[in-house]
Amino acid sequence: MQKGKPEYYRGTPVEITLKPKIQVDIAVSEIPVRQVIETAKRVLHTNHIGVGRIIITDVENIVPVCTCEEGCVALQLDRFPIIIF
């Protein structure tokens, strides 16, 4: 949850109800990055200011600790369980 200082209205404490934050990290190797960006924009668009960002950066390598494989092979989803928190 977002945390911060208590809010007051005319000297009275006001309870603020905030939505939980989530973060989605996506690493792609064979799907065109532009296609992933356009899909994310279409699906996640809310028309509200400040609700999210898409940050694109290069990933030099990926190495899962459990298998120590590297590169595109390490991104194969059928080899790893999907964990949702």
VEXZAKE-889096 format. One record per residue (C-alpha): x, y, z; residue number from 0. Coordinates in nm, 4 decimals, decimal comma, padded with zeros to 6 digits, always signed. Each point is the difference from the previous one (the first is absolute). Example, Ala and Ser with C-alpha at 12.3 -4.5 7.8 and 13.67 -1.06 7.14 Angstrom:
! VEXZAKE-889096
<atom><u>+01,2300</u><v>-00,4500</v><w>+00,7800</w><lumba>0</lumba></atom>
<atom><u>+00,1370</u><v>+00,3440</v><w>-00,0660</w><lumba>1</lumba></atom>
END
This chain:
! VEXZAKE-889096
<atom><u>+00,0000</u><v>+00,0000</v><w>+00,0000</w><lumba>0</lumba></atom>
<atom><u>+00,1041</u><v>+00,3580</v><w>-00,0467</w><lumba>1</lumba></atom>
<atom><u>+00,1150</u><v>+00,1524</v><w>+00,3238</w><lumba>2</lumba></atom>
<atom><u>+00,0372</u><v>+00,3600</v><w>+00,0990</w><lumba>3</lumba></atom>
<atom><u>-00,0838</u><v>+00,2656</v><w>+00,2521</w><lumba>4</lumba></atom>
<atom><u>-00,3496</u><v>+00,0062</v><w>+00,1532</w><lumba>5</lumba></atom>
<atom><u>-00,2504</u><v>+00,2208</v><w>-00,1786</w><lumba>6</lumba></atom>
<atom><u>-00,2175</u><v>+00,2535</v><w>+00,1805</w><lumba>7</lumba></atom>
<atom><u>-00,3097</u><v>+00,1899</v><w>-00,1074</w><lumba>8</lumba></atom>
<atom><u>-00,0800</u><v>+00,3033</v><w>+00,2174</w><lumba>9</lumba></atom>
<atom><u>+00,2035</u><v>-00,1466</v><w>+00,2840</w><lumba>10</lumba></atom>
<atom><u>-00,1674</u><v>-00,3402</v><w>-00,0087</w><lumba>11</lumba></atom>
<atom><u>+00,2029</u><v>-00,3072</v><w>-00,1030</w><lumba>12</lumba></atom>
<atom><u>-00,1311</u><v>-00,1482</v><w>-00,3242</w><lumba>13</lumba></atom>
<atom><u>+00,0496</u><v>-00,3645</v><w>-00,0969</w><lumba>14</lumba></atom>
<atom><u>+00,1293</u><v>-00,0278</v><w>-00,3543</w><lumba>15</lumba></atom>
<atom><u>-00,0854</u><v>-00,3175</v><w>-00,1916</w><lumba>16</lumba></atom>
<atom><u>+00,2728</u><v>-00,0781</v><w>-00,2511</w><lumba>17</lumba></atom>
<atom><u>+00,0290</u><v>-00,2856</v><w>-00,2434</w><lumba>18</lumba></atom>
<atom><u>+00,2936</u><v>-00,2397</v><w>+00,0319</w><lumba>19</lumba></atom>
<atom><u>+00,2910</u><v>+00,0556</v><w>-00,2354</w><lumba>20</lumba></atom>
<atom><u>+00,1180</u><v>-00,2714</v><w>-00,2347</w><lumba>21</lumba></atom>
<atom><u>+00,3071</u><v>-00,0293</v><w>-00,2173</w><lumba>22</lumba></atom>
<atom><u>+00,0229</u><v>-00,2081</v><w>-00,3150</w><lumba>23</lumba></atom>
<atom><u>+00,3430</u><v>-00,0861</v><w>-00,1389</w><lumba>24</lumba></atom>
<atom><u>+00,0152</u><v>-00,1493</v><w>-00,3501</w><lumba>25</lumba></atom>
<atom><u>+00,3103</u><v>-00,1266</v><w>-00,1799</w><lumba>26</lumba></atom>
<atom><u>-00,0364</u><v>-00,0806</v><w>-00,3699</w><lumba>27</lumba></atom>
<atom><u>+00,2491</u><v>-00,1508</v><w>-00,2409</w><lumba>28</lumba></atom>
<atom><u>-00,1857</u><v>-00,1185</v><w>-00,3067</w><lumba>29</lumba></atom>
<atom><u>-00,3160</u><v>+00,2132</v><w>+00,0024</w><lumba>30</lumba></atom>
<atom><u>+00,0517</u><v>+00,3475</v><w>-00,1499</w><lumba>31</lumba></atom>
<atom><u>+00,0260</u><v>+00,2523</v><w>+00,2836</w><lumba>32</lumba></atom>
<atom><u>-00,2289</u><v>+00,2472</v><w>-00,1806</w><lumba>33</lumba></atom>
<atom><u>-00,2764</u><v>-00,2639</v><w>-00,0090</w><lumba>34</lumba></atom>
<atom><u>+00,0322</u><v>-00,0547</v><w>+00,3774</w><lumba>35</lumba></atom>
<atom><u>-00,0108</u><v>+00,3763</v><w>+00,0640</w><lumba>36</lumba></atom>
<atom><u>-00,3102</u><v>+00,0521</v><w>-00,2149</w><lumba>37</lumba></atom>
<atom><u>-00,1790</u><v>-00,2945</v><w>+00,1649</w><lumba>38</lumba></atom>
<atom><u>+00,0851</u><v>+00,1270</v><w>+00,3493</w><lumba>39</lumba></atom>
<atom><u>-00,1222</u><v>+00,3494</v><w>-00,0880</w><lumba>40</lumba></atom>
<atom><u>-00,3280</u><v>-00,1349</v><w>-00,1364</w><lumba>41</lumba></atom>
<atom><u>-00,0674</u><v>-00,2349</v><w>+00,2933</w><lumba>42</lumba></atom>
<atom><u>+00,1231</u><v>+00,2192</v><w>+00,2872</w><lumba>43</lumba></atom>
<atom><u>-00,1285</u><v>+00,3424</v><w>-00,1117</w><lumba>44</lumba></atom>
<atom><u>-00,2218</u><v>+00,1579</v><w>+00,2692</w><lumba>45</lumba></atom>
<atom><u>-00,0323</u><v>+00,3660</v><w>-00,1032</w><lumba>46</lumba></atom>
<atom><u>+00,1250</u><v>+00,1028</v><w>+00,3478</w><lumba>47</lumba></atom>
<atom><u>+00,3148</u><v>+00,2088</v><w>+00,0436</w><lumba>48</lumba></atom>
<atom><u>+00,2889</u><v>-00,1584</v><w>+00,1895</w><lumba>49</lumba></atom>
<atom><u>-00,1211</u><v>-00,3594</v><w>+00,0182</w><lumba>50</lumba></atom>
<atom><u>+00,2940</u><v>-00,1623</v><w>-00,1728</w><lumba>51</lumba></atom>
<atom><u>+00,2987</u><v>+00,0059</v><w>-00,2261</w><lumba>52</lumba></atom>
<atom><u>+00,1551</u><v>-00,2229</v><w>-00,2612</w><lumba>53</lumba></atom>
<atom><u>+00,3783</u><v>-00,0022</v><w>+00,0280</w><lumba>54</lumba></atom>
<atom><u>+00,2025</u><v>-00,1625</v><w>-00,2777</w><lumba>55</lumba></atom>
<atom><u>+00,3587</u><v>-00,1040</v><w>+00,0645</w><lumba>56</lumba></atom>
<atom><u>+00,2478</u><v>-00,2430</v><w>-00,1523</w><lumba>57</lumba></atom>
<atom><u>+00,0732</u><v>-00,3191</v><w>+00,1924</w><lumba>58</lumba></atom>
<atom><u>+00,3514</u><v>-00,1265</v><w>-00,0613</w><lumba>59</lumba></atom>
<atom><u>-00,0651</u><v>-00,3519</v><w>+00,1259</w><lumba>60</lumba></atom>
<atom><u>-00,2330</u><v>-00,2038</v><w>+00,2187</w><lumba>61</lumba></atom>
<atom><u>+00,1132</u><v>-00,2905</v><w>+00,2178</w><lumba>62</lumba></atom>
<atom><u>-00,2514</u><v>-00,1944</v><w>+00,2109</w><lumba>63</lumba></atom>
<atom><u>+00,1710</u><v>-00,1152</v><w>+00,3180</w><lumba>64</lumba></atom>
<atom><u>-00,1713</u><v>-00,3401</v><w>-00,0056</w><lumba>65</lumba></atom>
<atom><u>+00,1355</u><v>-00,1064</v><w>-00,3431</w><lumba>66</lumba></atom>
<atom><u>+00,2853</u><v>+00,2435</v><w>-00,0734</w><lumba>67</lumba></atom>
<atom><u>-00,1005</u><v>+00,0060</v><w>-00,3676</w><lumba>68</lumba></atom>
<atom><u>+00,0521</u><v>+00,3289</v><w>-00,1797</w><lumba>69</lumba></atom>
<atom><u>-00,1606</u><v>+00,2071</v><w>-00,2723</w><lumba>70</lumba></atom>
<atom><u>-00,3202</u><v>-00,0816</v><w>-00,1903</w><lumba>71</lumba></atom>
<atom><u>-00,0089</u><v>-00,3577</v><w>+00,1326</w><lumba>72</lumba></atom>
<atom><u>-00,0324</u><v>+00,1407</v><w>+00,3533</w><lumba>73</lumba></atom>
<atom><u>-00,3205</u><v>+00,1840</v><w>-00,0978</w><lumba>74</lumba></atom>
<atom><u>-00,1950</u><v>-00,3111</v><w>-00,1029</w><lumba>75</lumba></atom>
<atom><u>-00,3193</u><v>+00,0042</v><w>+00,2103</w><lumba>76</lumba></atom>
<atom><u>-00,0709</u><v>-00,3730</v><w>-00,0249</w><lumba>77</lumba></atom>
<atom><u>+00,3106</u><v>-00,0670</v><w>+00,2098</w><lumba>78</lumba></atom>
<atom><u>-00,1014</u><v>+00,2148</v><w>+00,2987</w><lumba>79</lumba></atom>
<atom><u>-00,3176</u><v>+00,0264</v><w>+00,2069</w><lumba>80</lumba></atom>
<atom><u>-00,1813</u><v>+00,3316</v><w>-00,0150</w><lumba>81</lumba></atom>
<atom><u>-00,0247</u><v>+00,1504</v><w>+00,3473</w><lumba>82</lumba></atom>
<atom><u>-00,2574</u><v>+00,2708</v><w>+00,0624</w><lumba>83</lumba></atom>
<atom><u>+00,0230</u><v>+00,2012</v><w>+00,3187</w><lumba>84</lumba></atom>
END
